[in-house]
């Protein structure tokens, strides 16, 4: 049966609970234990799928088709354990399940209350698959004191009481602000945060304190005394140059040892951190730099493209170069020539997105990359814009566009080279969708197989002609334009196994121009970079050496 580690946050949000959880998972793996990480989010959305990227950052998609919080991306990147639908739950999902049960009459006429019905639902969720791993790490979103989070805090308090003594521990992540004027590191916000946590029945076993610099011994002792934890369970979490230093930094601080001590696991297996030492070495000892432009429309919030930025870093590590990413707002090209803005880059990446805003700019970026022979990677909408660019400027379909934009405008303006996907095959059954369906969870989501064309660039990159990748889209390139586009030189080098859905396009006469309908960034890891990103950065590196 798994041991449970509950990770909570205090003082302020966005301190890096997800990163701390992921790094701890990696450290426990380095000691030979198996782990699974789970995120409990207090917001009332059933999942983040319908949220704007400005609200919540990117949506991370699992193999089994769940739209989840971006922290699950950290979990996968650090542990290599593929996340599942059951690794992400929100208040919305919990309440919706409880209300469905109530409507069915499952509660036999009882009054439905937060305690015990909502808390029991959360506890059942936490326990799924606990016989598969040694450690289950559960991160609670938000900060202690948030009204939305109270049912989750109550649920984990109850859960720790239900389990045998010593099977659950609590780790609390807080902030130690530095007051520059007085030159002091203040512990009082952390003391108040722990007091709030204790008032709802949870006593932290380990304190992880975010700070700009080291925590002096005096402050550590003060925190240990007032927060009722052992001095060696006060872990400093200093600002790092790269998130991939986190496992080594937390190990130096004794986080993994503090966790094993809290569970009274002794003697503890020694950690093998070779993998993370190599990752750190590749980042800090890069042998060059490449510049990549990401032409998107959510560029004001970098978390909107979190997995893409990380996958580029992984590609850089594989090639021993530093990838310098610059965010370029696609709307800029609606009124301006892209050339002055893109000329200094070694490669261009156009990511996914929804809606018409900024798409003409993305089309111009694809045209620039095609005509100037700059390496180009188009992901999801980025592939669709590359196809529209090819249709308009090479295949002679001057009014080519996407049905998505016509649906948004409420009138027909374009020849729909990209159309609304109404049916597809998932496993051994057919899925059907209509334009007017609910938005949440109705896209083509999760892992699907694709067949690559023998001799194509992508088959060479992957080293196989059979792949599976994660999808998140409801519009698709129309196969009926394939012949016309291939005559113009755009090769459809990857297709769904039934040959009906284009998965990959590439220009055969271009040094490196690939568009993919799926999201390869979701499967990239620092110790196992995605082959497309690895080769994309290699192509950018070749260009940088020619300049």
N, C-alpha and C positions, 0 to 999 in steps of 0.2 A: 504494500500500500504506500502511496506517495506521501512524502513529507511536504508541507505547505509553507510557502513564504509569501506573506501579504505585504505589498509595497504601497505605502500611502504617501501623500505629499502635504506640505504645510507652508504657511507664510505667503507664498505667491505661486502661481501656476507656471508652467513652462520651465521648470528647473532641470528637467532631464530625467524624470522617473523612468520613462521608456528606455532610455539609453542605459541607465543604471541597472534596470531589470535585465536587459539584453546582455550587458557585460557580465553580470553575476551568473547568468545562464551559461555563458561561454566559459567562465572560470570553473563552474561546477562540472561542465563537460571535460575540461582539461584535467580534472581530478578523476575522471572515469565514470562519472554519474550520468544518467540519462535525464533530460529535462523537457518540460513543455511550458510555454509561456502563454498567459491569458490576460485579456484586457476587459475590465468592467467599467463601462462609461455611463455617467449619470444623466447624459442628455436624453431628451424625450423622442428624438428621431429614432426610428426602428434600426436604421444603420446610417452611416455617413453618405450613402449613395446619392441622396438628393440635395446634399449641402453644397453651397458654392465653395470652390477651392479657397476663396478669400476668407471664408468662415473657419475652415477646419483643415486646410492643407489638402494634400492628395488623398485619394481613396485607394487603399491597398486591396488588391483582389487576390483571393486564395484559389488554389486549384479546384476546390469544390464549389466555386462560384459565389463566395460571400464577399460583399463590399464592406471593408473594415477600416478601422483607424490606422493612421500611418505608423503608429508604434509597432504594429505587427510586422511592418517592413524591417524595423530595427531588429526585432526578435529573430526573423528569418536570416537576416544578413549576418548576425553575430553567432547564431547557433547552427544554421543550416537545417533546422527542423521546419519542414513545410507546415505553415499554419493551416488551420481548418476552420470551418464555419463555427464550430463549437468553441473557438478561442477568442471570440469577440461577442460581447453582449452589452446592450444599452438598456437604460430604464424603459425606453419605448418598446423594445422587444419583450422585456419582462412583463410590463403592464399589458401589452397586447396579448401575450400568452395567458396571463391570469384572466383577462376579460373573456377570451375565447372559451376557457374552461368554465367560467361562470355561466356563459350563455348556453353551453352544452348541458349544464346542470351537474358538472363534476363535483361541486362542493356541497351537494345535497342540501341546498336551502340555507347554508350558513351565511352570516354577514361577512362580506369580503373586506379584509383589512390589510394594512401594510404588514403588520405582525399578526398572524404568522404567514399569511398567504404570499405576499410579495417576497418576504425574506426567505421563505421556504423554496420559492422558485429560483431565487439567486443561489441558494445553497445547492440545489440540485444541479444547477448549471456548473458551479465550481467543481463538482465532484466527477463530472463526465471524464472518463478515461483515466481515472487516477490509479488504476491497476497497471498502466502501461509504462510508467516512468518512476524514477527515484524521487525527483523533485518537481512540484508544480508551483510555478511562480505566478502570482495573480496581482496585477497592477490595478489599483483603483484610480480612475481618472479624477481630475479636479483636485481641490484641496480640502483638508479637514475643516469643517464649519460650513461648507456649502450645503444649503438646504436640500438640493437634489441628491446629494451623496449619502444622506443619512440612512436610507434603507440598505445601502451597500455596506456601510460601516457596521450597522446593526447585524446584518447577515454574517459578516466575517467574524464579529464578536461571538455570535451564537455558534458559528461553525467551529471555532477554536475550542469552545466548551463541549461541543458534541463529540469531538475527536479525543482519543486518549491523550493524556498529559505528555507534552513534549513532541507532539506531531505537527504543531503549527507555531510559527514565529512571525513577528511583525517588524518590518523595517520602515522607518519614517524618514523621508527626505525633506530637508528644510534649507533655508537660506541664512547665512551669517553675513549680514550687510557690513561693509566697511565704511565708517564715517571718516571721510578724508580730513575734515577740519580738525577733529580731535585725535586723529590717528588711531582709532579704536575699532576692533572687530566686535560687534554687538551680539550677545547670545540671547538677549531678552525675547526677540521674536520667536526663536526656537523654543524657549521655555514656555511661552504662551501657547504655541502650537501643540506641544506635548501635553500641556495642561488640558487643552480642548479635547485631545484624543483620549486622555485618561478619563475625562468626564463622561465619555460615552462607553467606557468600559474596556478600552484597548490600551495596553501598556506596551510601548515599543521595546523590543529587545536590542535593536541596532539603530543608531542615528547616523544618517549620511548627510553631511553638511556641505552645501555648495558654498564656495568662497573664491575670491579672486586669487588668494595666495594661501600659504600654509596656515594651519591653525596652531597657535602657540600652546605649550603644555598647560599653562594657567587656564586658558579658555576651555581646553578639553576636559580638564578636571572639574571646572565649574559646570559644564554641560552634563558630565557624568553624574555629579552630585545632585543638581536640580532636576534632572530629567530621569533619574533613577535607572541609569544604565551603567554597565561596566566601562571604565576608561578605555579599554581596548576595543569597545564596541562603538566608539565615536570615530566615524570614518570621514576623513576629509575628501571632498570632491572638488578639486581645483579646476579652474578653467584650463582646457587642453587645446593644443594646436590643431588636433584632428580627433574626431570621435573614435577612430580606430586605435588610439592610445589608451582608451578607457579600460579594457581588460587588464593591461599591464599596470596602469596607474592604480586601479582599485586593488589589484593583488598586492602591490607594494604597500598600500595602506592597510592591508589585512582584512578586506571585506569578506573574502571567501572563508578565511580562517574563523572570523567572528561568527559567520553563519553556521559553520560546522561545530564550533564551540557551543553555540546556542542550542543545537540539536544533540549535543554531547556525543558527537561522532569522533571517537578517538581510539586508536591513532588514525588520523586522516590520511588518505592516499596523497602522495606528492603530485603537484600539478605538472603537466607537460605543456609548456607555453611556447614551444618552438614555432608553431603556426602563427601565433600573434607577434612573436619577435620578428618573423619574416615579413609580416604585413607592415609592421612599424618601420622596418628597415627600408622597404620599397617606397614608403611614403616620404620618409625623411631624407633618403639618399637618391632622389630622382636624378636622372642624367640628362635632363632637358625639360622643355616646356612646350605644350601645344595650346593654341587658343581656339576654343570652340564657342560659336554663337548659338544660343538657344533662342529661336524666334518663336515666341509664344504670346499669349494674351493674359496670363495670370502672373506676369513677371514681377509685379510689386510684392508678391509673397513667395519667397523661394521654396517654402514648404509645399507649395502647389505642385512642384516638380521634384520632390525629395528623392524618389527612387531613381529618377533619371540622373540627377546630379551625383548620386552615390555610384550608380553604374558606370558613369564616366570616370569617376575616381578609380574604380576597380580596373577599368580598361587601361588607365594610366599606369597603375601599379604593375599590370601584366607586361607593359612595354617600358617600364622604368622611366616614365616621364610624368611630370606634373601637369594635370589638365586645368588650365585656367578658363573657367566658364564665365561668359558674359551674357547677361539677360537682355534681349532686344525685344522691345514691344512691337508686335506685328502691326499694330495700328499705325505706327510711324510711317510704314510704307504705303498706306492709303493715299498719302499726300506727297511723299518724298521718294526720290530714287534710292533703291536699296544699296546701290554700289558703294557710295562713300561710307556707309555704315557697316558693310560686310567685307570690304576689301582686305582688312587686316587679319582675317581669321583663317585658320588652317582647315576648318571643317564647320559645317552648319547642321544643326539638328532642329527639326520642327516637331514638337510634341503633340499629344492629343488635346482635345478640348471639345466644347459643345457650343452650338450657336454660330451665327454668321459673323459676329463682330471679330475683326482682325483677320478674316480668312483671305481676303484679297492680298493682304500683306504677306501671308504665308505662301500664297501662290507665286508672288514676286520673288520670295526667298528661294523657292524651288527652281524658278526660272534662272535666277542668278547662279545657283549651284550647278545647274545642268549646262548652261552656256559657258560658264567660266571654268568648268571641270573641277569644281571644289567638292571634296567628299561630302555627301549628304545622307543623313539618316532621317527618314520620315516615319513617325510612329502614330498609328491609328489615324486621326484627322490629318496628320502630317503626310501619310501615304496618300490619303484621298485628295489632298491639295496638289500633290505631285502628279497624280493621274489627271486631275482637271487641267493642270498646267500643260501636260503633254497633249491632252485632247484639244485644247484651245490653240496652242502654239505650234504643234507638230502635225497632229492628225486632222486639222482643219475644222474641228467642231467648235466654232466660235462662241456658241452660247452654252458650252458645257458648264455644268455646275452640280450642286447637290440638292436633292429633294428636301433635305433638312432645312435649307435656307428658304425654299418656297413655302414649306409648312410654317416656318417662323413668320414670314411676311404675309401669309394668307393669300398669295397669288402665284400663278405660274410664270416664272421668268427664265428658267434654265432648262436645257436639255439634261435630264437626270442621269449623268454618268455615274453618280453615287445615289443610291435609292434606299428607301426605308426597308429594312430586312423584315419580311413578314413570316418567314418560316426557315427552320434549319434543323439539322439532325443532331441530337445530343444523345450519345450512347446508342441505344437501340430504339429510340422513339423520336417522333417529330415534335418540335416546339413551334407554336404559332403565336404571332403577335399582331396587334392592330395599332394604328397611329394613336387612337384615343385611349389606349390602355393606361393604367396607373403608371407613374414614372418609376417608383421604387422597385428595384430588383427585377426589372422586366427586360433588361438588355441581354445580349449574348455574353454571358458571364462565365469566367472560369477557364479551365484548361481544355483545349481542343487539339486534335491531331492535325497535322498538315503534311502534304507530300511535296517534296522539292524536286525540281527538274534536274535530271542528270546533266552534269557539266556546267551548271549555273554557278555564279559567284557564291550564292548563299549555300548551295550544296557543298562547295569547297570549304566555306567558312565553318559550317556545322560538322563537316566530315561525315555526313549521313544524308539520306534523302527522306528519312522519317523523323519528324520532330513533334513535340507538343508544347504549346505556349498558352499563356493566359490572355483572355480577351475581355474587353469591356466596351461594347459599342452597340448601337442600334441602326446604324447606316453602313452600307456596304457598297463596294465598287461593283457595277453591273456587268456581269459576264458577257452580255450581248455586245459590248463594245470591245471585247478582247481582240478579235481579228483585226479591227481597224487600228487599234493602238499598237498591236504587235507589228503590223505593216509599217508603222511609223518608227519602230525600233524599241518600243517599251516591252520588255519581256515579262510575262506572267510566270515567275519562276517558283512560286509556291501556291498550292491550291488545297482546299479541303479535300479529304479522301474521296468524296463523291463527285469532285470536279466542278462543283457549282459555285463555290465562294473563293474569290481571289484572296490569298493570304500575304503574298509577297510580290512586289514588282521591282525590276531593276533595269537600268539602261546598260545594254551590253557594250556600247561604245564609250562608256564613261569610266574613269579610273575607279570610282567608288560611289555609286548612287543607288541606294536601296530604300524602298518603302515597305513597311510591314503593318498589317492590320491589327496585330496583337501588341502586347506590352512586354518586350523582352527585359526591360529594366527590373521587372518584379521578381525575376529569378536570379539576378546577379548577386554575387557575394564577394567580399574582399579576398577570400582564399580560393574562390572559384568564379572568376569574372565571366559574364555572359559572352559567348563567342562573337556575337555581333558587335558588342561594345569594344571588345578586345581588338577586333580587326578594324573597326571604325577609327579607334585612336591610333592604331598602327598606320592607317592611311593618312591621318592628320599629321603624324610624325614624319612620314615620307615627304609630305608637302612642306612642312616646316624646315626640312633640311635643304629643300630646293630654293627657298626664299633667300 
